[in-house]
Every structure is written in C-alpha cells, then in structure tokens.
C-alpha cells in the first residue's frame, strides 16, 4: 500500500504511544487521599482500573527487541505497580537471570524476578528458546513466563503452552491483560505464604499434630 504500514490500534495504545513517544512528561490522571494515619495514599486511575500505591510490588523482567514495544509494556507494568527490568534480547535476559554461569535467580540489582514477559520473534534467540532455557533450569522453572506476539498462530501458541508458558498474549498487550497476570501472581504468593505459615506453626507446636482432624 504505497510502502505505508497500516496498523490497527486501540484507544489505550494510542494514549500510551502519546505519553511515551510524543510527550513523555504528560502525567497520568492521579488522585491523593489521606489515610487514617495521616499518610498520603496515591491512587493512579487509568482505563477504569484503580491501583493503590501501597500494593505489593512484583518484579517483572520484560524482554523485547522492539524499543517501542518495550516502552509500552514497561508503562503498563508500572501503572500496575510493578518494578520493571526491560532488556532487548533473550541472551541479555539469560545474563540477568544468572543462566550464563551464575547460580542464582537474583538479578544484577538484587531483586528476585516474579514474572517474565517476552516477545516471541526476536533475533539471536526467540522467546520460545528463552522459555525452554528457563524451564530447563531447576532454579528458575518456577517463574511464570508469558509469551507475547503480534501473530495469532495456533501452532505457535500450542508450542509455547506445551513447553510451560503461563500464557500467550497477542499484541498489542492491554492494561487489563497485565492486571489479570499480576493479580494471579499475587494470589499465588499469598497462598504460598499462608501455606508456609501453617507449616511453621504446625512444626513449632507438635501437640497440634494430634488435635488436627480431617473434615
């Protein structure tokens, strides 16, 4: 079509593109409210979703060779109260995760990664290959991995899900997608904490072994 790229975008993506590319200093709509202890509670409201700043912060590793796509996903994650580390390649992600020889799942800044979101089509190492490396590591296979792609190909989706991907998102990724993922991860962390707490109490008080009954 005369050498022009025709792209269908949503209002949500247009807003993000404006904030990131055209005018990065344009603030999101925000409101403040006083808590009962007199502290300020910042609330960011965007796209009909309200996120309190005091919410538990997840650390997400975002992997995409496209500068614009990296900025978009980074903005969506930060709106959802996530700490974001963005890298431009699968190899760089492996270095950050310590799969280049360092036996640790802690990144360079000392933060444990709670979620990995990676583009599928990248030069050098695809998102699928990165997924296989992560799931092949005994230290990292428990980290949820989400694959993103602009192509909705069933064979590609099945391939990634069979390899252990948590979800496959078709671009453009929406704020509701990110919110759903972060809520899922937070629920999982809360459940694990409760389970660890219950096990700790059970071990601290052996008498409870004899008073616990199955319902």
C-alpha positions as CSV (number, residue, x, y, z in Angstrom):
1,X,0.0,0.0,0.0
2,X,2.4,2.7,-1.3
3,X,5.0,1.5,1.2
4,X,2.9,2.5,4.2
5,X,2.4,0.3,7.3
6,X,-1.2,0.1,8.2
7,X,-1.7,-0.7,11.9
8,X,-4.9,-1.2,13.9
9,X,-4.5,0.2,17.4
10,X,-6.9,0.7,20.3
11,X,-7.5,4.0,22.2
12,X,-5.5,2.5,25.1
13,X,-2.4,2.0,22.9
14,X,-2.7,5.5,21.3
15,X,-2.7,7.0,24.8
16,X,0.4,5.1,25.8
17,X,2.1,6.0,22.5
18,X,1.4,9.7,23.1
19,X,2.7,9.5,26.7
20,X,5.9,7.6,25.7
21,X,6.9,8.9,22.3
22,X,5.2,12.3,21.8
23,X,5.2,13.8,25.3
24,X,6.8,11.5,28.0
25,X,6.2,14.2,30.7
26,X,2.4,14.1,30.4
27,X,1.2,12.8,33.8
28,X,-1.4,10.1,34.3
29,X,-4.6,11.1,36.0
30,X,-3.9,10.7,39.7
31,X,-5.6,11.5,43.0
32,X,-4.5,11.6,46.6
33,X,-6.3,10.7,49.7
34,X,-5.4,10.8,53.4
35,X,-5.3,7.5,55.3
36,X,-6.4,7.2,58.9
37,X,-2.7,7.6,60.0
38,X,-2.3,10.8,58.1
39,X,-0.1,9.4,55.4
40,X,-0.8,10.1,51.8
41,X,-2.1,7.3,49.7
42,X,-1.5,7.8,46.0
43,X,-4.0,6.3,43.7
44,X,-3.4,6.1,39.9
45,X,-6.6,5.8,37.9
46,X,-6.3,4.8,34.3
47,X,-8.6,2.8,31.9
48,X,-11.1,2.3,34.7
49,X,-8.7,0.5,37.0
50,X,-7.7,1.9,40.3
51,X,-4.3,0.7,41.8
52,X,-3.2,1.8,45.3
53,X,0.5,2.6,45.5
54,X,0.8,0.6,48.7
55,X,0.1,-2.7,46.9
56,X,2.7,-5.4,47.0
57,X,5.2,-4.8,44.2
58,X,6.2,-7.5,41.8
59,X,9.4,-7.6,39.8
60,X,8.8,-8.3,36.1
61,X,11.5,-9.0,33.6
62,X,10.3,-7.7,30.2
63,X,12.1,-8.9,27.1
64,X,11.6,-7.4,23.6
65,X,13.9,-6.3,20.8
66,X,11.5,-3.5,19.8
67,X,12.3,-0.3,21.7
68,X,8.7,1.0,21.3
69,X,7.1,-2.3,22.5
70,X,9.5,-2.4,25.5
71,X,8.4,1.1,26.5
72,X,4.7,0.2,26.1
73,X,4.9,-3.0,28.2
74,X,7.1,-1.1,30.8
75,X,4.5,1.6,31.1
76,X,1.7,-0.9,31.5
77,X,3.6,-2.8,34.2
78,X,4.5,0.4,36.1
79,X,0.8,1.5,36.1
80,X,0.1,-1.9,37.7
81,X,2.6,-1.1,40.5
82,X,5.3,-3.4,39.2
83,X,9.0,-3.0,39.4
84,X,10.3,-3.5,35.8
85,X,13.6,-4.5,34.3
86,X,13.5,-4.3,30.5
87,X,16.1,-5.9,28.3
88,X,16.4,-6.1,24.5
89,X,17.3,-9.7,23.9
90,X,16.9,-13.3,25.1
91,X,20.7,-13.5,25.7
92,X,20.6,-10.4,27.8
93,X,17.7,-11.9,29.8
94,X,19.7,-15.1,30.5
95,X,22.6,-13.0,31.7
96,X,20.2,-11.1,34.0
97,X,18.7,-14.3,35.4
98,X,22.2,-15.8,36.0
99,X,21.9,-18.6,33.4
100,X,25.3,-17.6,32.0
101,X,27.1,-19.4,34.8
102,X,26.0,-17.5,38.0
103,X,24.0,-20.0,40.1
104,X,21.4,-17.5,41.2
105,X,17.9,-16.4,40.2
106,X,18.6,-12.9,41.5
107,X,19.2,-10.1,39.0
108,X,22.0,-7.6,38.9
109,X,20.1,-5.2,41.2
110,X,19.4,-7.9,43.8
111,X,15.7,-8.2,43.1
112,X,14.1,-11.6,42.6
113,X,12.1,-11.9,39.4
114,X,8.4,-12.8,39.9
115,X,7.3,-12.8,36.3
116,X,8.9,-12.9,32.8
117,X,7.2,-11.4,29.8
118,X,9.0,-12.0,26.5
119,X,8.3,-11.3,22.8
120,X,8.3,-14.4,20.6
121,X,10.0,-13.2,17.5
122,X,13.5,-11.8,18.4
123,X,16.8,-12.1,16.5
124,X,19.5,-14.3,18.0
125,X,17.2,-16.1,20.5
126,X,13.5,-16.3,20.2
127,X,11.1,-16.1,23.1
128,X,10.4,-19.8,22.7
129,X,14.1,-20.6,23.0
130,X,14.3,-18.4,26.1
131,X,11.3,-20.2,27.5
132,X,13.0,-23.5,27.1
133,X,16.1,-22.3,28.8
134,X,14.2,-21.0,31.8
135,X,12.0,-24.1,32.1
136,X,15.1,-26.3,31.8
137,X,16.7,-24.6,34.9
138,X,15.9,-26.2,38.2
139,X,16.4,-22.8,39.8
140,X,14.1,-20.8,37.5
141,X,11.5,-23.1,36.2
142,X,9.0,-21.9,38.8
143,X,9.0,-18.4,37.5
144,X,5.9,-17.8,35.3
145,X,6.7,-16.9,31.7
146,X,4.3,-15.1,29.4
147,X,4.9,-15.1,25.6
148,X,3.8,-12.0,23.6
149,X,3.4,-11.9,19.8
150,X,1.8,-9.8,17.1
151,X,0.9,-13.0,15.2
152,X,-2.0,-15.1,16.4
153,X,-0.8,-18.5,15.2
154,X,-2.4,-21.6,16.9
155,X,0.7,-23.8,16.3
156,X,2.9,-21.3,17.9
157,X,0.6,-20.8,20.9
158,X,0.3,-24.6,21.4
159,X,4.1,-25.0,21.2
160,X,4.7,-22.4,23.9
161,X,2.0,-23.6,26.2
162,X,3.3,-27.2,25.9
163,X,6.8,-26.0,26.9
164,X,5.4,-24.4,30.1
165,X,4.4,-20.9,29.2
166,X,1.9,-19.4,31.7
167,X,0.0,-17.5,29.0
168,X,0.3,-16.4,25.3
169,X,-0.7,-12.7,24.7
170,X,-1.4,-11.3,21.3
171,X,-0.1,-7.7,20.8
172,X,-1.0,-5.0,21.5
173,X,-0.9,-6.0,25.1
174,X,-3.7,-4.3,27.1
175,X,-3.7,-3.0,30.7
176,X,-6.4,-5.5,31.6
177,X,-4.0,-8.3,30.5
178,X,-1.3,-7.1,32.7
179,X,-3.6,-6.5,35.7
180,X,-5.0,-10.1,35.3
181,X,-1.5,-11.5,35.3
182,X,-0.2,-9.5,38.3
183,X,-3.4,-10.4,40.3
184,X,-2.8,-14.1,39.5
185,X,0.9,-13.9,40.7
186,X,0.0,-12.0,43.9
187,X,-2.7,-14.6,44.7
188,X,-0.2,-17.4,44.3
189,X,2.3,-15.6,46.5
190,X,-0.3,-15.1,49.2
191,X,-1.3,-18.7,49.1
192,X,2.3,-19.9,49.4
193,X,2.9,-17.5,52.3
194,X,-0.2,-18.9,54.1
195,X,1.0,-22.5,53.5
196,X,4.5,-21.7,54.8
197,X,3.0,-20.0,57.9
198,X,0.7,-23.0,58.6
199,X,3.6,-25.5,58.3
200,X,5.7,-23.3,60.6
201,X,3.0,-23.2,63.3
202,X,2.5,-27.0,63.0
203,X,6.2,-27.6,63.4
204,X,6.5,-25.2,66.4
205,X,3.7,-26.9,68.3
206,X,3.8,-30.7,67.8
207,X,0.7,-31.1,70.1
208,X,-1.3,-29.8,67.2
209,X,-0.4,-32.9,65.2
210,X,-2.7,-34.9,67.5
211,X,-5.6,-32.4,67.5
212,X,-5.8,-31.8,63.8
213,X,-8.6,-33.7,62.1
214,X,-9.7,-34.1,58.5
215,X,-13.1,-32.7,57.6
